[in-house]
Amino acid sequence: MSLSSTNHERPAPRAEQAWLRRVAQLRLVAAVVDADGRLAGEPVAPPAIARILGVDGVLAGIAALTPDQRWLDGRFAVSTLTRLDGQERDGSLVAIIPVARATGDGEARALAELAGLSAEDLAQAADAIPVRTDRAANDLTRMLRWTYQDLLRVSEREYAAVSLAEELSATYEELTLVQALGATPDDIRKPFDAAEQICHRLVRSGAFDWAIARFGNHEAVATELSGRIVVVGESGVPVGELRLAADLLAAELDRDAQRGEEPLNTQRESRLGLVATAPICIRGRVVGILMAQHHADPVLGYTSNELKVLAAAASSINVHLQNAALYEEQRHMFVGTLQALTASIDAKDPYTRGHSQRVADLARQLALRAGHCDEQAERVWIAGLVHDIGKIGVPEAVLRKPGRLNDDEFEAIKQHPAIGQRILADIPNFDDVLAGVLSHHERWDGRGYPSGLAGELIPHVARIIGLVDAFDAMSSVRTYRASMTRDQVLEEIQRGASAQFDPHLVGLFLEMDLSGYDEAVVNDPPMGVSSIDLSSRERQDRQAA
């Protein structure tokens, strides 16, 4: 599909060619005379007559004759029609009709000599054209005039019909492409994928050879897009050159916007030649640019349909951009609220400060290692962040009690997963998170709480959180015990495989790089932790590094 218009023949030249063919069928002499009185194309005539018509000034003189005048010693009648280009006169159409035999004397001899012909050559050429009577010649001149007018009207109607068909076709193609552009992924968390798909559709449509979307480092641009560039198609230009050209044009459009001028979808000269451009705007600022190119006509450039499609594509990217920015803003507010809430719960016990954040970070790391995609790992991270939120319903005296808990106190502690699930139950689309919150104290052997689930019946997110929760708990000082060394913790994790923990996750965890965890502990240490006691394997690895 291409949105470029076909350059079909305009009405006047089409009518001229048809008229000349009719004249040739009548065995008359005809020629097209431009506005300066010169031949425009080959005349319809025997070679000798054609040479005479080519003599300077001959055709200009013929075109100036009135209908009652004759040419060449009165032996030829002349039918002269106005040649039009649009509504403007652009010369004449001339038909020459013999009314008597040409002779080699007088004006005829003089023109023959100028054309390098003998009188015999002229007579022989003239004999090839039938002679009409004066009356027949007059009838022919009127007929030729009417014929040209009819042909011109028919050509104009055909031209209008073809133009309308092309316009309808281009409009249909434009609507089809715009509809396709609107059918981009609706995942607002992936604006880069949406921009890439929109550029692919522009190129696949045939409207452009290549397309790029360039996003600036602007506060209104989603983090995933900031400073990035999407390149689709073969431009034959290095990405760095494309980026520079896009940045220069985007800056130019932004200056227009800052002066109060609306940045336009247009075609502009750039370092890459003539390109079609459309701004990507947020809150009155140009934060990016969509740029595309095909081998456009250097005079006509890009069609209005092509520029409209590019504008529609930029508008679609703009919608994704704004949605992504809004999602990111809302996510930051949501996660910030959760972090503040979990931090306040952790703060109820100084020994658990930073526990929820560390569990969340380790859980995401283990989820990715277990084969979860980024989106799923993000959900595991949120579940890890709020896994202990139910402790808000547990008495502080129980949470901070030094020494071992009695049965009633332990039963109170065991309620926190169910309490957490009830607190979070009304948040939409939180089912996977709720599963992690409710079941993170279940055990692989079925001896956990609150439901006594075992093995694969325990949600995977809960198995991940349960393992890293235990790791952080054993690595930290608690009111009832000292922290364990890293070797002791890892040995305990290994011992718990197939009993407390998912054995597959244990294997993955024991291979994890825990340097990020250690850095978090150093930056925000819980009470009683002044240094990190690395395992013997980690000490060897870090010394080797």
URTA-V962159 format. One record per residue. N is the residue number from 0. RES is the residue in three letters. PSI is psi in degrees with one decimal (none if undefined). Layout:
n=<N;N>
res=<RES;RES>
psi=<PSI;PSI>
//
This chain:
n=<0;1;2;3;4;5;6;7;8;9;10;11;12;13;14;15;16;17;18;19;20;21;22;23;24;25;26;27;28;29;30;31;32;33;34;35;36;37;38;39;40;41;42;43;44;45;46;47;48;49;50;51;52;53;54;55;56;57;58;59;60;61;62;63;64;65;66;67;68;69;70;71;72;73;74;75;76;77;78;79;80;81;82;83;84;85;86;87;88;89;90;91;92;93;94;95;96;97;98;99;100;101;102;103;104;105;106;107;108;109;110;111;112;113;114;115;116;117;118;119;120;121;122;123;124;125;126;127;128;129;130;131;132;133;134;135;136;137;138;139;140;141;142;143;144;145;146;147;148;149;150;151;152;153;154;155;156;157;158;159;160;161;162;163;164;165;166;167;168;169;170;171;172;173;174;175;176;177;178;179;180;181;182;183;184;185;186;187;188;189;190;191;192;193;194;195;196;197;198;199;200;201;202;203;204;205;206;207;208;209;210;211;212;213;214;215;216;217;218;219;220;221;222;223;224;225;226;227;228;229;230;231;232;233;234;235;236;237;238;239;240;241;242;243;244;245;246;247;248;249;250;251;252;253;254;255;256;257;258;259;260;261;262;263;264;265;266;267;268;269;270;271;272;273;274;275;276;277;278;279;280;281;282;283;284;285;286;287;288;289;290;291;292;293;294;295;296;297;298;299;300;301;302;303;304;305;306;307;308;309;310;311;312;313;314;315;316;317;318;319;320;321;322;323;324;325;326;327;328;329;330;331;332;333;334;335;336;337;338;339;340;341;342;343;344;345;346;347;348;349;350;351;352;353;354;355;356;357;358;359;360;361;362;363;364;365;366;367;368;369;370;371;372;373;374;375;376;377;378;379;380;381;382;383;384;385;386;387;388;389;390;391;392;393;394;395;396;397;398;399;400;401;402;403;404;405;406;407;408;409;410;411;412;413;414;415;416;417;418;419;420;421;422;423;424;425;426;427;428;429;430;431;432;433;434;435;436;437;438;439;440;441;442;443;444;445;446;447;448;449;450;451;452;453;454;455;456;457;458;459;460;461;462;463;464;465;466;467;468;469;470;471;472;473;474;475;476;477;478;479;480;481;482;483;484;485;486;487;488;489;490;491;492;493;494;495;496;497;498;499;500;501;502;503;504;505;506;507;508;509;510;511;512;513;514;515;516;517;518;519;520;521;522;523;524;525;526;527;528;529;530;531;532;533;534;535;536;537;538;539;540;541;542;543;544>
res=<MET;SER;LEU;SER;SER;THR;ASN;HIS;GLU;ARG;PRO;ALA;PRO;ARG;ALA;GLU;GLN;ALA;TRP;LEU;ARG;ARG;VAL;ALA;GLN;LEU;ARG;LEU;VAL;ALA;ALA;VAL;VAL;ASP;ALA;ASP;GLY;ARG;LEU;ALA;GLY;GLU;PRO;VAL;ALA;PRO;PRO;ALA;ILE;ALA;ARG;ILE;LEU;GLY;VAL;ASP;GLY;VAL;LEU;ALA;GLY;ILE;ALA;ALA;LEU;THR;PRO;ASP;GLN;ARG;TRP;LEU;ASP;GLY;ARG;PHE;ALA;VAL;SER;THR;LEU;THR;ARG;LEU;ASP;GLY;GLN;GLU;ARG;ASP;GLY;SER;LEU;VAL;ALA;ILE;ILE;PRO;VAL;ALA;ARG;ALA;THR;GLY;ASP;GLY;GLU;ALA;ARG;ALA;LEU;ALA;GLU;LEU;ALA;GLY;LEU;SER;ALA;GLU;ASP;LEU;ALA;GLN;ALA;ALA;ASP;ALA;ILE;PRO;VAL;ARG;THR;ASP;ARG;ALA;ALA;ASN;ASP;LEU;THR;ARG;MET;LEU;ARG;TRP;THR;TYR;GLN;ASP;LEU;LEU;ARG;VAL;SER;GLU;ARG;GLU;TYR;ALA;ALA;VAL;SER;LEU;ALA;GLU;GLU;LEU;SER;ALA;THR;TYR;GLU;GLU;LEU;THR;LEU;VAL;GLN;ALA;LEU;GLY;ALA;THR;PRO;ASP;ASP;ILE;ARG;LYS;PRO;PHE;ASP;ALA;ALA;GLU;GLN;ILE;CYS;HIS;ARG;LEU;VAL;ARG;SER;GLY;ALA;PHE;ASP;TRP;ALA;ILE;ALA;ARG;PHE;GLY;ASN;HIS;GLU;ALA;VAL;ALA;THR;GLU;LEU;SER;GLY;ARG;ILE;VAL;VAL;VAL;GLY;GLU;SER;GLY;VAL;PRO;VAL;GLY;GLU;LEU;ARG;LEU;ALA;ALA;ASP;LEU;LEU;ALA;ALA;GLU;LEU;ASP;ARG;ASP;ALA;GLN;ARG;GLY;GLU;GLU;PRO;LEU;ASN;THR;GLN;ARG;GLU;SER;ARG;LEU;GLY;LEU;VAL;ALA;THR;ALA;PRO;ILE;CYS;ILE;ARG;GLY;ARG;VAL;VAL;GLY;ILE;LEU;MET;ALA;GLN;HIS;HIS;ALA;ASP;PRO;VAL;LEU;GLY;TYR;THR;SER;ASN;GLU;LEU;LYS;VAL;LEU;ALA;ALA;ALA;ALA;SER;SER;ILE;ASN;VAL;HIS;LEU;GLN;ASN;ALA;ALA;LEU;TYR;GLU;GLU;GLN;ARG;HIS;MET;PHE;VAL;GLY;THR;LEU;GLN;ALA;LEU;THR;ALA;SER;ILE;ASP;ALA;LYS;ASP;PRO;TYR;THR;ARG;GLY;HIS;SER;GLN;ARG;VAL;ALA;ASP;LEU;ALA;ARG;GLN;LEU;ALA;LEU;ARG;ALA;GLY;HIS;CYS;ASP;GLU;GLN;ALA;GLU;ARG;VAL;TRP;ILE;ALA;GLY;LEU;VAL;HIS;ASP;ILE;GLY;LYS;ILE;GLY;VAL;PRO;GLU;ALA;VAL;LEU;ARG;LYS;PRO;GLY;ARG;LEU;ASN;ASP;ASP;GLU;PHE;GLU;ALA;ILE;LYS;GLN;HIS;PRO;ALA;ILE;GLY;GLN;ARG;ILE;LEU;ALA;ASP;ILE;PRO;ASN;PHE;ASP;ASP;VAL;LEU;ALA;GLY;VAL;LEU;SER;HIS;HIS;GLU;ARG;TRP;ASP;GLY;ARG;GLY;TYR;PRO;SER;GLY;LEU;ALA;GLY;GLU;LEU;ILE;PRO;HIS;VAL;ALA;ARG;ILE;ILE;GLY;LEU;VAL;ASP;ALA;PHE;ASP;ALA;MET;SER;SER;VAL;ARG;THR;TYR;ARG;ALA;SER;MET;THR;ARG;ASP;GLN;VAL;LEU;GLU;GLU;ILE;GLN;ARG;GLY;ALA;SER;ALA;GLN;PHE;ASP;PRO;HIS;LEU;VAL;GLY;LEU;PHE;LEU;GLU;MET;ASP;LEU;SER;GLY;TYR;ASP;GLU;ALA;VAL;VAL;ASN;ASP;PRO;PRO;MET;GLY;VAL;SER;SER;ILE;ASP;LEU;SER;SER;ARG;GLU;ARG;GLN;ASP;ARG;GLN;ALA;ALA>
psi=<129.8;137.8;4.2;144.2;147.6;135.6;74.0;162.9;138.2;162.5;-47.1;-52.1;-35.1;-43.6;-38.3;-47.8;-39.3;-39.1;-42.4;-37.1;-39.2;-43.0;-41.3;-38.1;-29.3;1.6;45.3;172.4;132.3;152.3;155.6;127.6;127.6;-179.1;-20.3;8.4;21.0;157.9;135.2;89.8;176.9;134.5;159.0;100.0;156.9;153.1;-40.6;-45.5;-38.5;-38.6;-38.1;-41.3;-24.0;-7.7;134.6;131.2;-14.2;-52.4;-36.4;-39.4;-40.8;-45.4;-23.8;-7.7;144.2;162.2;-26.1;1.8;159.0;162.3;149.5;74.1;27.8;6.8;-8.2;130.5;152.4;130.8;115.0;125.7;147.5;127.4;132.1;144.8;99.4;-123.0;4.9;141.9;131.7;33.7;-156.1;155.1;128.6;128.9;132.7;123.9;116.7;132.3;-3.2;159.5;138.8;144.4;167.3;35.4;170.2;-136.8;-37.8;-45.6;-43.5;-43.9;-36.8;-42.1;-41.1;-34.0;0.7;29.1;155.3;166.5;-36.0;-41.0;-44.5;-46.1;-41.3;-41.0;-40.6;-32.0;-21.1;-9.1;122.2;141.5;134.0;157.7;166.0;-42.3;-43.8;-38.1;-42.5;-41.4;-39.8;-41.3;-41.2;-42.0;-41.8;-35.1;-45.9;-39.5;-44.9;-42.8;-42.3;-44.8;-37.6;-42.7;-44.5;-43.4;-39.9;-40.4;-40.5;-41.7;-44.2;-40.3;-44.5;-41.2;-42.7;-42.6;-41.8;-40.2;-42.0;-40.9;-44.7;-38.9;-41.5;-45.0;-40.3;-46.1;-40.4;-43.9;-41.0;-40.4;-42.1;-38.0;-33.2;-15.3;35.6;166.6;138.4;11.4;102.9;-8.5;-5.6;63.5;-28.7;-42.3;-39.9;-45.3;-40.0;-41.5;-37.8;-43.9;-39.1;-41.0;-34.4;-43.1;-42.9;-26.1;-19.6;-3.4;-31.0;153.2;-35.2;160.3;143.8;148.9;121.7;130.6;135.4;170.2;78.5;144.2;-25.4;-8.9;132.9;146.6;-38.5;-25.8;-21.6;121.7;6.8;166.1;137.1;126.7;122.3;132.6;170.3;104.6;-20.0;13.6;136.3;149.4;-37.1;-38.1;-39.5;-43.3;-43.2;-45.1;-42.0;-41.1;-39.9;-43.6;-39.2;-39.9;-38.1;-43.0;-38.2;-35.7;-39.7;-43.7;-38.8;-25.5;4.8;4.0;134.1;124.3;128.6;152.2;117.3;-173.5;139.4;149.9;137.0;-176.4;-17.4;5.3;-157.9;120.4;153.0;135.3;151.2;129.3;151.1;114.6;145.9;125.7;44.6;1.7;140.7;111.0;-1.2;178.5;140.7;126.0;136.8;162.4;143.7;178.0;76.3;153.5;124.6;-20.3;-52.1;-30.1;-141.6;145.7;161.8;-33.9;-41.0;-41.5;-35.6;-42.0;-42.0;-39.7;-40.6;-39.6;-43.6;-38.9;-40.3;-43.0;-39.2;-40.6;-46.5;-39.0;-46.2;-39.5;-41.2;-41.7;-41.4;-42.5;-44.3;-40.5;-45.1;-37.2;-43.7;-40.8;-44.0;-51.1;-38.5;-39.9;-44.4;-42.7;-39.6;-40.4;-46.6;-33.6;-37.2;-32.9;-45.6;-32.7;-16.6;-24.6;110.2;-18.6;-14.6;15.3;129.4;0.8;-46.8;-40.4;-41.1;-41.5;-43.0;-45.2;-42.9;-37.7;-42.7;-42.2;-42.9;-36.1;-43.9;-39.0;-28.3;-0.5;5.2;146.8;172.0;-41.0;-44.5;-39.6;-33.4;-38.9;-38.7;-38.8;-44.6;-42.6;-41.1;-35.4;-37.3;11.7;-30.1;17.3;-23.2;-15.1;-10.3;-21.7;5.5;132.7;139.2;-30.2;-33.1;-44.5;-35.2;9.0;126.5;144.3;-176.1;144.7;147.9;178.6;-43.2;-40.4;-38.7;-37.1;-36.9;-43.1;-38.6;-11.6;-15.0;-32.7;-43.1;-37.5;-43.6;-41.6;-41.7;-37.8;-40.2;-2.3;-29.3;-1.8;125.1;147.3;40.2;16.1;-43.9;-36.1;-42.8;-37.2;-39.7;-38.9;-45.7;-34.8;13.3;-7.2;11.8;154.8;151.9;-32.5;2.8;6.6;15.2;-167.7;160.1;-11.2;-5.0;30.5;154.5;152.4;-133.6;-12.5;-20.0;126.8;140.5;-39.8;-36.0;-36.1;-39.0;-49.4;-40.3;-38.9;-50.6;-26.1;-44.2;-40.0;-47.4;-37.7;-43.9;-26.3;-9.3;155.1;136.0;166.0;-24.2;-1.3;163.2;165.3;159.3;156.8;163.6;-42.6;-41.7;-40.6;-46.9;-34.4;-38.9;-39.8;-45.7;-41.3;-28.9;-6.1;132.8;0.0;-69.6;-33.6;156.8;117.8;-33.3;-42.5;-34.6;-46.5;-42.1;-39.8;-40.8;-16.8;-2.6;150.3;117.5;15.2;-35.1;-40.0;-46.4;-38.8;-39.6;-39.3;-41.9;-40.2;-31.0;71.0;138.1;164.3;136.1;-6.3;115.3;-15.8;166.7;125.5;98.0;156.2;163.1;-37.1;-43.1;-38.8;-41.9;-44.0;-43.7;-31.3;-37.9;-32.8;none>
//
